[in-house]
Amino acid sequence: MQAFLEYVVKGLVDRPDAVTITPVDRNGLTTYELRLHPTDVGKIIGRQGGTIHAIRSLAQVGGSRKGLRCTVEIVEERPED
């Protein structure tokens, strides 16, 4: 699933080298934490959240075929003050 998400996300952004996807397991749910360049966040979210909604749907369907529960979250890195 992680390789599939990387393929999809890297195809949508301007800086694919900055994309990292980290799986985190919590109580039977795998959350794929998506980190990318700040200028690419809007492209992944899409207009009214359409793109990230589609990515999450693909992750849920792909995971359910393997008997897994999964979701995708965008983690925005904030500079520390």
Biopython code that builds the backbone (N, CA, C, O; Angstrom):
import numpy as np
from Bio.PDB.StructureBuilder import StructureBuilder

atoms = [
    (1, "MET", "N", (0.822, -1.188, 0.000)),
    (1, "MET", "CA", (0.000, 0.000, 0.000)),
    (1, "MET", "C", (0.870, 1.258, 0.000)),
    (1, "MET", "O", (0.550, 2.232, -0.681)),
    (2, "GLN", "N", (1.956, 1.241, 0.753)),
    (2, "GLN", "CA", (2.828, 2.411, 0.838)),
    (2, "GLN", "C", (3.428, 2.750, -0.533)),
    (2, "GLN", "O", (3.490, 3.918, -0.914)),
    (3, "ALA", "N", (3.866, 1.727, -1.265)),
    (3, "ALA", "CA", (4.446, 1.964, -2.594)),
    (3, "ALA", "C", (3.396, 2.534, -3.547)),
    (3, "ALA", "O", (3.706, 3.403, -4.362)),
    (4, "PHE", "N", (2.178, 2.059, -3.451)),
    (4, "PHE", "CA", (1.101, 2.577, -4.290)),
    (4, "PHE", "C", (0.830, 4.051, -3.983)),
    (4, "PHE", "O", (0.693, 4.863, -4.897)),
    (5, "LEU", "N", (0.754, 4.394, -2.693)),
    (5, "LEU", "CA", (0.513, 5.782, -2.310)),
    (5, "LEU", "C", (1.654, 6.692, -2.772)),
    (5, "LEU", "O", (1.417, 7.810, -3.231)),
    (6, "GLU", "N", (2.895, 6.205, -2.646)),
    (6, "GLU", "CA", (4.028, 7.000, -3.118)),
    (6, "GLU", "C", (3.919, 7.259, -4.617)),
    (6, "GLU", "O", (4.169, 8.374, -5.076)),
    (7, "TYR", "N", (3.549, 6.239, -5.374)),
    (7, "TYR", "CA", (3.397, 6.380, -6.820)),
    (7, "TYR", "C", (2.348, 7.438, -7.164)),
    (7, "TYR", "O", (2.580, 8.290, -8.022)),
    (8, "VAL", "N", (1.212, 7.384, -6.503)),
    (8, "VAL", "CA", (0.120, 8.316, -6.784)),
    (8, "VAL", "C", (0.505, 9.736, -6.390)),
    (8, "VAL", "O", (0.338, 10.669, -7.176)),
    (9, "VAL", "N", (1.019, 9.901, -5.174)),
    (9, "VAL", "CA", (1.330, 11.241, -4.667)),
    (9, "VAL", "C", (2.481, 11.871, -5.441)),
    (9, "VAL", "O", (2.417, 13.049, -5.792)),
    (10, "LYS", "N", (3.525, 11.107, -5.708)),
    (10, "LYS", "CA", (4.670, 11.666, -6.434)),
    (10, "LYS", "C", (4.294, 12.080, -7.848)),
    (10, "LYS", "O", (4.931, 12.966, -8.416)),
    (11, "GLY", "N", (3.286, 11.468, -8.418)),
    (11, "GLY", "CA", (2.817, 11.852, -9.739)),
    (11, "GLY", "C", (2.028, 13.152, -9.750)),
    (11, "GLY", "O", (1.827, 13.746, -10.809)),
    (12, "LEU", "N", (1.580, 13.598, -8.587)),
    (12, "LEU", "CA", (0.760, 14.806, -8.500)),
    (12, "LEU", "C", (1.525, 16.062, -8.099)),
    (12, "LEU", "O", (1.051, 17.172, -8.341)),
    (13, "VAL", "N", (2.695, 15.908, -7.493)),
    (13, "VAL", "CA", (3.400, 17.058, -6.923)),
    (13, "VAL", "C", (4.524, 17.549, -7.831)),
    (13, "VAL", "O", (4.952, 16.851, -8.751)),
    (14, "ASP", "N", (4.995, 18.775, -7.549)),
    (14, "ASP", "CA", (6.109, 19.354, -8.299)),
    (14, "ASP", "C", (7.464, 18.891, -7.764)),
    (14, "ASP", "O", (8.447, 18.859, -8.505)),
    (15, "ARG", "N", (7.518, 18.533, -6.488)),
    (15, "ARG", "CA", (8.769, 18.100, -5.867)),
    (15, "ARG", "C", (8.624, 16.686, -5.298)),
    (15, "ARG", "O", (8.453, 16.517, -4.091)),
    (16, "PRO", "N", (8.690, 15.675, -6.160)),
    (16, "PRO", "CA", (8.505, 14.299, -5.691)),
    (16, "PRO", "C", (9.617, 13.814, -4.771)),
    (16, "PRO", "O", (9.413, 12.878, -3.998)),
    (17, "ASP", "N", (10.787, 14.434, -4.841)),
    (17, "ASP", "CA", (11.885, 14.025, -3.960)),
    (17, "ASP", "C", (11.615, 14.386, -2.504)),
    (17, "ASP", "O", (12.242, 13.819, -1.609)),
    (18, "ALA", "N", (10.697, 15.314, -2.246)),
    (18, "ALA", "CA", (10.389, 15.735, -0.883)),
    (18, "ALA", "C", (9.265, 14.911, -0.249)),
    (18, "ALA", "O", (8.922, 15.133, 0.912)),
    (19, "VAL", "N", (8.694, 13.974, -0.988)),
    (19, "VAL", "CA", (7.568, 13.178, -0.481)),
    (19, "VAL", "C", (8.080, 12.024, 0.371)),
    (19, "VAL", "O", (8.935, 11.251, -0.062)),
    (20, "THR", "N", (7.548, 11.915, 1.591)),
    (20, "THR", "CA", (7.806, 10.749, 2.436)),
    (20, "THR", "C", (6.471, 10.274, 3.007)),
    (20, "THR", "O", (5.621, 11.071, 3.403)),
    (21, "ILE", "N", (6.318, 8.967, 3.035)),
    (21, "ILE", "CA", (5.101, 8.368, 3.582)),
    (21, "ILE", "C", (5.523, 7.387, 4.668)),
    (21, "ILE", "O", (6.305, 6.467, 4.428)),
    (22, "THR", "N", (4.988, 7.606, 5.868)),
    (22, "THR", "CA", (5.341, 6.789, 7.016)),
    (22, "THR", "C", (4.091, 6.082, 7.540)),
    (22, "THR", "O", (3.124, 6.747, 7.913)),
    (23, "PRO", "N", (4.091, 4.748, 7.576)),
    (23, "PRO", "CA", (2.940, 4.040, 8.145)),
    (23, "PRO", "C", (3.025, 4.010, 9.672)),
    (23, "PRO", "O", (4.082, 3.732, 10.238)),
    (24, "VAL", "N", (1.901, 4.300, 10.330)),
    (24, "VAL", "CA", (1.814, 4.264, 11.786)),
    (24, "VAL", "C", (0.617, 3.394, 12.146)),
    (24, "VAL", "O", (-0.509, 3.684, 11.744)),
    (25, "ASP", "N", (0.862, 2.324, 12.904)),
    (25, "ASP", "CA", (-0.212, 1.411, 13.316)),
    (25, "ASP", "C", (-0.748, 1.820, 14.679)),
    (25, "ASP", "O", (0.007, 1.976, 15.639)),
    (26, "ARG", "N", (-2.069, 1.992, 14.749)),
    (26, "ARG", "CA", (-2.736, 2.342, 16.007)),
    (26, "ARG", "C", (-4.039, 1.559, 16.107)),
    (26, "ARG", "O", (-4.970, 1.800, 15.338)),
    (27, "ASN", "N", (-4.108, 0.641, 17.033)),
    (27, "ASN", "CA", (-5.335, -0.108, 17.324)),
    (27, "ASN", "C", (-5.977, -0.725, 16.077)),
    (27, "ASN", "O", (-7.187, -0.608, 15.881)),
    (28, "GLY", "N", (-5.190, -1.366, 15.253)),
    (28, "GLY", "CA", (-5.715, -2.038, 14.068)),
    (28, "GLY", "C", (-5.949, -1.133, 12.872)),
    (28, "GLY", "O", (-6.417, -1.595, 11.831)),
    (29, "LEU", "N", (-5.632, 0.148, 13.004)),
    (29, "LEU", "CA", (-5.783, 1.099, 11.904)),
    (29, "LEU", "C", (-4.396, 1.586, 11.497)),
    (29, "LEU", "O", (-3.643, 2.083, 12.335)),
    (30, "THR", "N", (-4.056, 1.448, 10.229)),
    (30, "THR", "CA", (-2.787, 1.949, 9.732)),
    (30, "THR", "C", (-3.011, 3.333, 9.138)),
    (30, "THR", "O", (-3.779, 3.501, 8.192)),
    (31, "THR", "N", (-2.330, 4.316, 9.707)),
    (31, "THR", "CA", (-2.397, 5.678, 9.207)),
    (31, "THR", "C", (-1.120, 5.964, 8.450)),
    (31, "THR", "O", (-0.026, 5.864, 9.005)),
    (32, "TYR", "N", (-1.255, 6.318, 7.187)),
    (32, "TYR", "CA", (-0.097, 6.680, 6.387)),
    (32, "TYR", "C", (0.081, 8.187, 6.500)),
    (32, "TYR", "O", (-0.730, 8.961, 5.992)),
    (33, "GLU", "N", (1.162, 8.596, 7.179)),
    (33, "GLU", "CA", (1.439, 10.015, 7.373)),
    (33, "GLU", "C", (2.209, 10.528, 6.172)),
    (33, "GLU", "O", (3.307, 10.060, 5.871)),
    (34, "LEU", "N", (1.628, 11.479, 5.503)),
    (34, "LEU", "CA", (2.178, 12.032, 4.270)),
    (34, "LEU", "C", (2.867, 13.353, 4.567)),
    (34, "LEU", "O", (2.237, 14.303, 5.033)),
    (35, "ARG", "N", (4.171, 13.408, 4.292)),
    (35, "ARG", "CA", (4.938, 14.637, 4.460)),
    (35, "ARG", "C", (5.451, 15.062, 3.091)),
    (35, "ARG", "O", (6.022, 14.259, 2.352)),
    (36, "LEU", "N", (5.242, 16.330, 2.763)),
    (36, "LEU", "CA", (5.694, 16.826, 1.473)),
    (36, "LEU", "C", (6.073, 18.291, 1.573)),
    (36, "LEU", "O", (5.888, 18.926, 2.612)),
    (37, "HIS", "N", (6.603, 18.816, 0.490)),
    (37, "HIS", "CA", (7.034, 20.207, 0.455)),
    (37, "HIS", "C", (5.817, 21.109, 0.670)),
    (37, "HIS", "O", (4.740, 20.824, 0.146)),
    (38, "PRO", "N", (5.976, 22.194, 1.437)),
    (38, "PRO", "CA", (4.822, 23.062, 1.736)),
    (38, "PRO", "C", (4.094, 23.596, 0.495)),
    (38, "PRO", "O", (2.886, 23.829, 0.548)),
    (39, "THR", "N", (4.804, 23.792, -0.607)),
    (39, "THR", "CA", (4.142, 24.301, -1.806)),
    (39, "THR", "C", (3.281, 23.241, -2.492)),
    (39, "THR", "O", (2.442, 23.577, -3.328)),
    (40, "ASP", "N", (3.477, 21.971, -2.151)),
    (40, "ASP", "CA", (2.719, 20.889, -2.768)),
    (40, "ASP", "C", (1.491, 20.468, -1.965)),
    (40, "ASP", "O", (0.690, 19.665, -2.442)),
    (41, "VAL", "N", (1.335, 20.995, -0.765)),
    (41, "VAL", "CA", (0.212, 20.589, 0.086)),
    (41, "VAL", "C", (-1.118, 20.903, -0.589)),
    (41, "VAL", "O", (-2.034, 20.080, -0.562)),
    (42, "GLY", "N", (-1.232, 22.068, -1.186)),
    (42, "GLY", "CA", (-2.474, 22.451, -1.853)),
    (42, "GLY", "C", (-2.832, 21.546, -3.013)),
    (42, "GLY", "O", (-4.011, 21.300, -3.268)),
    (43, "LYS", "N", (-1.821, 21.043, -3.723)),
    (43, "LYS", "CA", (-2.082, 20.149, -4.849)),
    (43, "LYS", "C", (-2.642, 18.818, -4.373)),
    (43, "LYS", "O", (-3.501, 18.230, -5.030)),
    (44, "ILE", "N", (-2.159, 18.346, -3.241)),
    (44, "ILE", "CA", (-2.640, 17.070, -2.710)),
    (44, "ILE", "C", (-4.026, 17.229, -2.093)),
    (44, "ILE", "O", (-4.852, 16.322, -2.194)),
    (45, "ILE", "N", (-4.289, 18.361, -1.460)),
    (45, "ILE", "CA", (-5.621, 18.580, -0.900)),
    (45, "ILE", "C", (-6.635, 18.766, -2.022)),
    (45, "ILE", "O", (-7.723, 18.192, -1.975)),
    (46, "GLY", "N", (-6.292, 19.555, -3.017)),
    (46, "GLY", "CA", (-7.185, 19.752, -4.151)),
    (46, "GLY", "C", (-8.313, 20.716, -3.848)),
    (46, "GLY", "O", (-8.482, 21.174, -2.718)),
    (47, "ARG", "N", (-9.075, 21.009, -4.880)),
    (47, "ARG", "CA", (-10.187, 21.938, -4.723)),
    (47, "ARG", "C", (-11.258, 21.303, -3.855)),
    (47, "ARG", "O", (-11.774, 20.230, -4.167)),
    (48, "GLN", "N", (-11.585, 21.974, -2.769)),
    (48, "GLN", "CA", (-12.561, 21.511, -1.777)),
    (48, "GLN", "C", (-12.242, 20.126, -1.236)),
    (48, "GLN", "O", (-13.144, 19.387, -0.841)),
    (49, "GLY", "N", (-10.942, 19.766, -1.217)),
    (49, "GLY", "CA", (-10.521, 18.501, -0.641)),
    (49, "GLY", "C", (-10.757, 17.297, -1.527)),
    (49, "GLY", "O", (-10.687, 16.162, -1.058)),
    (50, "GLY", "N", (-11.032, 17.520, -2.781)),
    (50, "GLY", "CA", (-11.375, 16.420, -3.678)),
    (50, "GLY", "C", (-10.246, 15.433, -3.903)),
    (50, "GLY", "O", (-10.474, 14.224, -3.942)),
    (51, "THR", "N", (-9.025, 15.941, -4.051)),
    (51, "THR", "CA", (-7.899, 15.053, -4.339)),
    (51, "THR", "C", (-7.551, 14.181, -3.136)),
    (51, "THR", "O", (-7.373, 12.972, -3.283)),
    (52, "ILE", "N", (-7.453, 14.776, -1.953)),
    (52, "ILE", "CA", (-7.111, 13.978, -0.768)),
    (52, "ILE", "C", (-8.243, 13.000, -0.453)),
    (52, "ILE", "O", (-7.990, 11.900, 0.039)),
    (53, "HIS", "N", (-9.462, 13.382, -0.727)),
    (53, "HIS", "CA", (-10.586, 12.464, -0.513)),
    (53, "HIS", "C", (-10.455, 11.244, -1.429)),
    (53, "HIS", "O", (-10.695, 10.114, -1.003)),
    (54, "ALA", "N", (-10.079, 11.476, -2.676)),
    (54, "ALA", "CA", (-9.898, 10.374, -3.621)),
    (54, "ALA", "C", (-8.737, 9.476, -3.198)),
    (54, "ALA", "O", (-8.832, 8.253, -3.299)),
    (55, "ILE", "N", (-7.647, 10.073, -2.725)),
    (55, "ILE", "CA", (-6.490, 9.292, -2.272)),
    (55, "ILE", "C", (-6.874, 8.436, -1.068)),
    (55, "ILE", "O", (-6.494, 7.268, -0.984)),
    (56, "ARG", "N", (-7.627, 9.018, -0.142)),
    (56, "ARG", "CA", (-8.069, 8.257, 1.034)),
    (56, "ARG", "C", (-8.995, 7.110, 0.631)),
    (56, "ARG", "O", (-8.916, 6.017, 1.191)),
    (57, "SER", "N", (-9.863, 7.361, -0.331)),
    (57, "SER", "CA", (-10.765, 6.304, -0.802)),
    (57, "SER", "C", (-9.989, 5.151, -1.421)),
    (57, "SER", "O", (-10.296, 3.986, -1.169)),
    (58, "LEU", "N", (-8.977, 5.473, -2.237)),
    (58, "LEU", "CA", (-8.139, 4.435, -2.826)),
    (58, "LEU", "C", (-7.421, 3.626, -1.750)),
    (58, "LEU", "O", (-7.312, 2.404, -1.857)),
    (59, "ALA", "N", (-6.933, 4.304, -0.716)),
    (59, "ALA", "CA", (-6.239, 3.610, 0.371)),
    (59, "ALA", "C", (-7.195, 2.678, 1.117)),
    (59, "ALA", "O", (-6.831, 1.551, 1.454)),
    (60, "GLN", "N", (-8.414, 3.147, 1.374)),
    (60, "GLN", "CA", (-9.380, 2.322, 2.093)),
    (60, "GLN", "C", (-9.786, 1.098, 1.284)),
    (60, "GLN", "O", (-9.885, 0.000, 1.831)),
    (61, "VAL", "N", (-10.020, 1.275, -0.008)),
    (61, "VAL", "CA", (-10.417, 0.152, -0.852)),
    (61, "VAL", "C", (-9.267, -0.840, -0.989)),
    (61, "VAL", "O", (-9.471, -2.049, -0.879)),
    (62, "GLY", "N", (-8.063, -0.331, -1.230)),
    (62, "GLY", "CA", (-6.897, -1.211, -1.346)),
    (62, "GLY", "C", (-6.619, -1.967, -0.062)),
    (62, "GLY", "O", (-6.273, -3.148, -0.093)),
    (63, "GLY", "N", (-6.768, -1.293, 1.063)),
    (63, "GLY", "CA", (-6.564, -1.953, 2.348)),
    (63, "GLY", "C", (-7.628, -2.984, 2.650)),
    (63, "GLY", "O", (-7.328, -4.050, 3.187)),
    (64, "SER", "N", (-8.870, -2.678, 2.311)),
    (64, "SER", "CA", (-9.954, -3.620, 2.618)),
    (64, "SER", "C", (-9.820, -4.902, 1.806)),
    (64, "SER", "O", (-10.240, -5.967, 2.259)),
    (65, "ARG", "N", (-9.243, -4.814, 0.622)),
    (65, "ARG", "CA", (-9.022, -6.023, -0.179)),
    (65, "ARG", "C", (-8.017, -6.952, 0.485)),
    (65, "ARG", "O", (-8.030, -8.162, 0.255)),
    (66, "LYS", "N", (-7.141, -6.377, 1.314)),
    (66, "LYS", "CA", (-6.151, -7.179, 2.030)),
    (66, "LYS", "C", (-6.554, -7.401, 3.487)),
    (66, "LYS", "O", (-5.783, -7.958, 4.269)),
    (67, "GLY", "N", (-7.752, -6.971, 3.847)),
    (67, "GLY", "CA", (-8.233, -7.158, 5.205)),
    (67, "GLY", "C", (-7.648, -6.158, 6.184)),
    (67, "GLY", "O", (-7.578, -6.441, 7.380)),
    (68, "LEU", "N", (-7.230, -5.001, 5.707)),
    (68, "LEU", "CA", (-6.629, -3.974, 6.553)),
    (68, "LEU", "C", (-7.511, -2.736, 6.596)),
    (68, "LEU", "O", (-8.275, -2.467, 5.669)),
    (69, "ARG", "N", (-7.394, -1.994, 7.678)),
    (69, "ARG", "CA", (-8.039, -0.692, 7.775)),
    (69, "ARG", "C", (-6.939, 0.358, 7.663)),
    (69, "ARG", "O", (-5.955, 0.304, 8.401)),
    (70, "CYS", "N", (-7.096, 1.306, 6.751)),
    (70, "CYS", "CA", (-6.060, 2.318, 6.612)),
    (70, "CYS", "C", (-6.650, 3.648, 6.172)),
    (70, "CYS", "O", (-7.741, 3.719, 5.606)),
    (71, "THR", "N", (-5.887, 4.699, 6.453)),
    (71, "THR", "CA", (-6.263, 6.054, 6.080)),
    (71, "THR", "C", (-4.994, 6.843, 5.775)),
    (71, "THR", "O", (-3.885, 6.372, 6.026)),
    (72, "VAL", "N", (-5.163, 8.034, 5.240)),
    (72, "VAL", "CA", (-4.038, 8.893, 4.872)),
    (72, "VAL", "C", (-4.222, 10.241, 5.547)),
    (72, "VAL", "O", (-5.304, 10.826, 5.494)),
    (73, "GLU", "N", (-3.168, 10.733, 6.180)),
    (73, "GLU", "CA", (-3.187, 12.043, 6.818)),
    (73, "GLU", "C", (-2.016, 12.860, 6.309)),
    (73, "GLU", "O", (-0.919, 12.332, 6.127)),
    (74, "ILE", "N", (-2.238, 14.136, 6.079)),
    (74, "ILE", "CA", (-1.163, 15.043, 5.687)),
    (74, "ILE", "C", (-0.581, 15.658, 6.960)),
    (74, "ILE", "O", (-1.306, 16.233, 7.771)),
    (75, "VAL", "N", (0.734, 15.528, 7.121)),
    (75, "VAL", "CA", (1.422, 16.096, 8.273)),
    (75, "VAL", "C", (2.191, 17.315, 7.783)),
    (75, "VAL", "O", (3.116, 17.199, 6.979)),
    (76, "GLU", "N", (1.800, 18.473, 8.272)),
    (76, "GLU", "CA", (2.465, 19.699, 7.875)),
    (76, "GLU", "C", (3.551, 20.020, 8.891)),
    (76, "GLU", "O", (3.297, 20.092, 10.094)),
    (77, "GLU", "N", (4.757, 20.211, 8.390)),
    (77, "GLU", "CA", (5.881, 20.549, 9.253)),
    (77, "GLU", "C", (5.831, 22.057, 9.518)),
    (77, "GLU", "O", (5.855, 22.863, 8.587)),
    (78, "ARG", "N", (5.763, 22.416, 10.770)),
    (78, "ARG", "CA", (5.742, 23.821, 11.163)),
    (78, "ARG", "C", (7.118, 24.207, 11.695)),
    (78, "ARG", "O", (7.695, 23.474, 12.499)),
    (79, "PRO", "N", (7.650, 25.342, 11.261)),
    (79, "PRO", "CA", (8.946, 25.773, 11.827)),
    (79, "PRO", "C", (8.769, 26.158, 13.285)),
    (79, "PRO", "O", (7.807, 26.830, 13.656)),
    (80, "GLU", "N", (9.713, 25.722, 14.097)),
    (80, "GLU", "CA", (9.630, 26.035, 15.532)),
    (80, "GLU", "C", (10.051, 27.471, 15.782)),
    (80, "GLU", "O", (10.980, 27.972, 15.148)),
    (81, "ASP", "N", (9.361, 28.137, 16.713)),
    (81, "ASP", "CA", (9.683, 29.534, 17.027)),
    (81, "ASP", "C", (10.792, 29.616, 18.053)),
    (81, "ASP", "O", (11.196, 30.713, 18.440)),
]
sb = StructureBuilder()
sb.init_structure("model")
sb.init_model(0)
sb.init_chain("A")
sb.init_seg("    ")
for serial, (resi, resn, name, xyz) in enumerate(atoms, 1):
    if name == "N":
        sb.init_residue(resn, " ", resi, " ")
    sb.init_atom(name, np.array(xyz, "f"), 0.0, 1.0, " ", f" {name:<3s}", serial, name[0])
structure = sb.get_structure()
